[in-house]
């Protein structure tokens, strides 16, 4: 029995039909399902109905400045913050660049769609998937760098750093050691007290 793989949905918002068509074809070749909207109002309707995983914004529209469109999308669609890519051209729009910098939005030049859109979108969706897999964090319960020195002992910074993280059912031990005459660090770790159903699973 084969299980069908779910296609990630990507919303494409832009007034330029040629750019929209190019992005739709490119996303289709990448295995993504593309939802197309020419106005912010259409985009909000699709967002409510289709629940896309990411968005690509081409904010060049005649009825509103690009910076205002990007800012409005960012504020009105909070669940896609960190999952939107903005297409930019050669124009020097200082207001747009200020918005992109303020919201830390990734950007892709329109004339480099074939070269840069795929790696940017792939990286964004992979980062999103990794974040969703983290169900809870384990607090740090021991760090030998933070242990107080014995009374009368001279200061001697340890060369190996040992960390211990503990949750309700797992304990993760990490050892970090810098190599001599090198910037490399050796990391050794193990998971203690694993539950039986977790004993054979890989740990990232």
C-alpha positions as CSV (number, residue, x, y, z in Angstrom):
1,X,0.0,0.0,0.0
2,X,1.5,3.4,-1.0
3,X,0.9,6.6,0.9
4,X,0.5,9.7,-1.2
5,X,2.9,12.4,-0.3
6,X,1.3,15.7,0.7
7,X,2.4,18.6,-1.5
8,X,3.4,21.8,0.4
9,X,1.1,24.7,-0.5
10,X,2.7,28.0,-1.4
11,X,0.8,31.2,-1.9
12,X,2.0,33.5,-4.8
13,X,0.8,37.1,-4.4
14,X,1.5,39.5,-7.3
15,X,-0.2,41.7,-9.8
16,X,2.2,40.9,-12.7
17,X,0.7,38.0,-14.6
18,X,4.0,37.0,-16.2
19,X,5.8,36.8,-12.8
20,X,2.9,34.8,-11.4
21,X,2.9,32.4,-14.2
22,X,6.7,31.9,-14.0
23,X,6.5,31.2,-10.3
24,X,3.6,28.8,-10.7
25,X,5.4,26.8,-13.3
26,X,8.6,26.8,-11.2
27,X,6.8,25.7,-8.1
28,X,5.0,23.0,-10.0
29,X,8.4,21.6,-11.2
30,X,9.6,21.7,-7.6
31,X,6.7,19.6,-6.4
32,X,4.8,22.4,-4.7
33,X,1.1,23.3,-5.1
34,X,0.9,26.9,-6.0
35,X,-2.0,29.2,-5.0
36,X,-2.2,32.4,-7.0
37,X,-3.6,35.7,-5.9
38,X,-3.4,39.1,-7.7
39,X,-4.5,41.2,-4.8
40,X,-4.1,41.2,-1.0
41,X,-7.8,40.7,-0.7
42,X,-7.7,37.5,-2.9
43,X,-4.7,36.3,-0.9
44,X,-6.5,36.6,2.4
45,X,-9.4,34.6,1.1
46,X,-7.1,31.8,-0.1
47,X,-5.2,31.9,3.2
48,X,-8.5,31.2,5.0
49,X,-9.6,28.5,2.7
50,X,-6.3,26.7,1.7
51,X,-4.0,27.2,4.7
52,X,-0.7,27.5,2.7
53,X,2.6,26.5,4.2
54,X,4.6,29.5,2.8
55,X,4.1,32.6,0.7
56,X,5.9,34.4,-2.1
57,X,5.2,38.1,-2.4
58,X,5.7,40.2,-5.6
59,X,4.6,43.6,-4.1
60,X,4.7,45.6,-7.3
61,X,1.0,46.8,-7.5
62,X,-0.4,50.0,-9.0
63,X,-2.9,50.6,-6.2
64,X,-0.5,50.5,-3.2
65,X,3.2,51.0,-2.4
66,X,5.3,47.8,-2.2
67,X,6.3,48.5,1.4
68,X,2.7,48.9,2.5
69,X,1.7,45.6,0.9
70,X,4.5,43.7,2.5
71,X,3.9,45.3,5.9
72,X,0.1,44.7,5.7
73,X,0.7,41.0,4.8
74,X,3.1,40.6,7.7
75,X,0.7,42.1,10.2
76,X,-2.5,40.4,8.8
77,X,-1.1,36.9,8.4
78,X,0.8,36.2,11.6
79,X,0.9,32.4,11.1
80,X,3.1,32.9,8.0
81,X,5.7,35.1,9.7
82,X,9.1,33.7,8.9
83,X,7.6,31.7,6.0
84,X,7.4,34.5,3.3
85,X,9.8,35.4,0.6
86,X,9.7,38.8,-1.2
87,X,10.6,39.2,-4.8
88,X,12.6,42.4,-5.5
89,X,13.8,44.2,-8.7
90,X,16.5,46.6,-9.5
91,X,14.5,49.5,-8.3
92,X,15.8,51.4,-5.2
93,X,12.8,51.4,-2.9
94,X,14.2,52.5,0.4
95,X,10.8,52.1,2.2
96,X,10.5,48.5,1.0
97,X,14.1,47.6,2.0
98,X,13.4,49.1,5.5
99,X,10.4,46.8,5.9
100,X,12.3,43.8,4.7
101,X,15.1,44.5,7.1
102,X,12.7,45.2,10.0
103,X,10.8,42.0,9.6
104,X,13.9,39.9,8.5
105,X,12.2,38.8,5.3
106,X,14.2,36.8,2.8
107,X,14.3,38.3,-0.7
108,X,14.9,36.9,-4.2
109,X,15.6,39.1,-7.3
110,X,13.0,38.7,-10.0
111,X,15.6,38.2,-12.6
112,X,17.2,35.3,-10.7
113,X,14.0,33.2,-9.9
114,X,15.4,30.1,-11.5
115,X,18.6,30.3,-9.6
116,X,17.6,31.5,-6.2
117,X,13.9,30.8,-5.5
118,X,14.3,27.0,-5.1
119,X,17.1,27.0,-2.5
120,X,15.5,29.9,-0.6
121,X,12.1,28.2,-0.4
122,X,13.5,24.8,0.3
123,X,15.6,26.1,3.2
124,X,12.6,28.0,4.6
125,X,10.3,24.9,4.5
126,X,13.0,22.6,5.9
127,X,13.5,25.0,8.8
128,X,9.8,25.1,9.4
129,X,9.5,21.3,9.4
130,X,12.4,20.9,11.8
131,X,10.9,23.5,14.2
132,X,7.5,21.7,14.1
133,X,9.2,18.4,15.1
134,X,10.4,19.9,18.4
135,X,7.6,19.1,20.8
136,X,9.3,20.3,24.0
137,X,12.6,21.5,25.3
138,X,14.8,20.1,28.0
139,X,16.3,22.5,30.5
140,X,20.0,22.6,31.3
141,X,20.6,21.1,34.7
142,X,24.4,21.0,34.8
143,X,27.3,22.9,33.2
144,X,30.7,22.4,34.6
145,X,31.8,25.9,33.4
146,X,29.3,27.4,35.8
147,X,30.4,25.4,38.9
148,X,32.0,27.4,41.7
149,X,35.7,26.8,42.5
150,X,36.7,25.2,45.8
151,X,38.0,27.7,48.4
152,X,41.7,28.3,48.0
153,X,41.8,26.7,44.5
154,X,43.5,28.6,41.7
155,X,41.5,29.5,38.6
156,X,41.9,26.9,35.9
157,X,39.4,27.0,33.1
158,X,38.5,23.4,32.1
159,X,39.3,22.3,28.6
160,X,36.3,20.0,28.3
161,X,32.8,21.4,28.8
162,X,30.2,19.0,30.1
163,X,26.5,19.8,29.8
164,X,23.5,17.9,31.1
165,X,19.9,18.4,29.9
166,X,17.0,16.6,31.5
167,X,13.3,16.3,30.7
168,X,10.6,14.1,32.3
169,X,11.8,11.0,30.6
170,X,15.1,11.7,28.9
171,X,18.6,12.8,30.0
172,X,21.0,14.1,27.3
173,X,24.7,14.3,28.2
174,X,27.0,16.4,26.0
175,X,30.8,16.8,26.1
176,X,32.6,19.6,24.1
177,X,36.3,19.6,23.7
178,X,38.4,22.0,21.7
179,X,41.3,20.5,19.6
180,X,44.8,21.9,20.1
181,X,46.0,24.2,17.4
182,X,42.7,24.1,15.6
183,X,39.3,25.8,15.7
184,X,37.5,22.4,15.5
185,X,35.5,21.2,18.5
186,X,34.8,17.5,19.2
187,X,31.2,16.8,20.4
188,X,30.3,13.5,22.1
189,X,26.8,12.9,23.4
190,X,24.5,10.2,24.7
191,X,20.9,9.9,25.7
192,X,20.3,8.2,29.0
193,X,17.0,6.8,30.5
194,X,15.3,6.4,27.1
195,X,11.8,5.1,27.1
196,X,11.5,1.6,25.4
197,X,9.7,3.0,22.4
198,X,12.5,5.6,21.8
199,X,15.5,3.3,22.3
200,X,16.0,2.7,18.6
201,X,15.2,6.1,17.2
202,X,17.9,8.5,15.9
203,X,18.5,11.7,17.8
204,X,19.3,15.1,16.1
